[in-house]
Amino acid sequence: GCLLAVVLDDSKRVAKRKLIEENRERRRKEEMIKSLQHRPNPSAEEWELIHVVTEAHRSTNAQGSHWKQKRKFLPDDIGQSPMASMPDGDKVDLEAFSEFTKIITPAITRVVDFAKKLPMFSELPCEDQIILLKGCCMEIMSLRAAVRYDPESETLTLSGEMAVKREQLKNGGLGVVSDAIFDLGKSLSAFNLDDTEVALLQAVLLMSS
């Protein structure tokens, strides 16, 4: 009888604990729904800023929404040659490296142009602008490539024109960074981000760098 009482007491404690946890989870969900329902809409001024940021992205994003029609696939044999040593010790495929250097300067220029179109950036002193751009340029270029990941061909389209595979990007000079960009592209492809969302992500990268 004593053992049965202990078991029953334990069962009650377990049931009570479960009930407390369920109530806590229910309250958490209710609070989350309430916060989402009462989230204020952007003001007219905020909508205008969102529009400016979106247009800044569109006007500096190579090939825009037509990138799939405009892209050219880097031939499969490029990026497969014996690796050569660079002065800094890194090993690269020189042919792939040469292809990437052709598009890197225009890509950087477009990021700078994007930043200059943002009022919150253009109002900063020149020295601060340079610091921010140095801190985020690679991240923004990586994001622009990542949102152009194509699951069918397993490629990223760089600068809106050159579709490359993971190993080509890796052997062309980016090394392990290429894995991070491709993995980001795979993750982002599930969200199907629009121009506004990509533009705002870029603005966050820029101003928080």
Rosetta blueprint (number, residue, H / E / L):
1 G L
2 C H
3 L H
4 L H
5 A H
6 V H
7 V H
8 L H
9 D H
10 D H
11 S H
12 K H
13 R H
14 V H
15 A H
16 K H
17 R H
18 K H
19 L H
20 I H
21 E H
22 E H
23 N H
24 R H
25 E H
26 R H
27 R H
28 R H
29 K H
30 E H
31 E H
32 M H
33 I H
34 K H
35 S H
36 L H
37 Q H
38 H L
39 R L
40 P L
41 N L
42 P L
43 S L
44 A H
45 E H
46 E H
47 W H
48 E H
49 L H
50 I H
51 H H
52 V H
53 V H
54 T H
55 E H
56 A H
57 H H
58 R H
59 S H
60 T H
61 N L
62 A L
63 Q L
64 G H
65 S H
66 H H
67 W H
68 K H
69 Q H
70 K H
71 R L
72 K E
73 F E
74 L L
75 P L
76 D L
77 D L
78 I L
79 G L
80 Q L
81 S L
82 P L
83 M L
84 A E
85 S E
86 M L
87 P L
88 D L
89 G L
90 D L
91 K E
92 V E
93 D L
94 L H
95 E H
96 A H
97 F H
98 S H
99 E H
100 F H
101 T H
102 K H
103 I H
104 I H
105 T H
106 P H
107 A H
108 I H
109 T H
110 R H
111 V H
112 V H
113 D H
114 F H
115 A H
116 K H
117 K L
118 L L
119 P H
120 M H
121 F H
122 S H
123 E L
124 L L
125 P L
126 C H
127 E H
128 D H
129 Q H
130 I H
131 I H
132 L H
133 L H
134 K H
135 G H
136 C H
137 C H
138 M H
139 E H
140 I H
141 M H
142 S H
143 L H
144 R H
145 A H
146 A H
147 V L
148 R L
149 Y E
150 D E
151 P L
152 E L
153 S L
154 E L
155 T E
156 L E
157 T E
158 L E
159 S L
160 G L
161 E L
162 M E
163 A E
164 V E
165 K E
166 R H
167 E H
168 Q H
169 L H
170 K H
171 N H
172 G H
173 G H
174 L H
175 G L
176 V L
177 V H
178 S H
179 D H
180 A H
181 I H
182 F H
183 D H
184 L H
185 G H
186 K H
187 S H
188 L H
189 S H
190 A L
191 F L
192 N L
193 L L
194 D L
195 D H
196 T H
197 E H
198 V H
199 A H
200 L H
201 L H
202 Q H
203 A H
204 V H
205 L H
206 L H
207 M H
208 S L
209 S L
